[in-house]
């Protein structure tokens, strides 16, 4: 891996920050609020997916138990 990778990553994050700020008309407070809201939404989605996966694995385990 080259030494330029951290610089490329940093550039990508800087561009993402600039884009987020621009989407909120330069208002930093609105930008932070939007990012917090997006993060909370993703956390809920991840929790829902984890619960669905857990339920599916439990059903699979029960099916395997019944087949034995």
Secondary structure, DSSP 8 states (H G I E B T S, - for coil): --TTHHHHHHHHHHHHHHHHHHHTTT-HHHHHHHHHHHHHHHHHHHHHHHHHHHHHHHHHHHHHHHH-
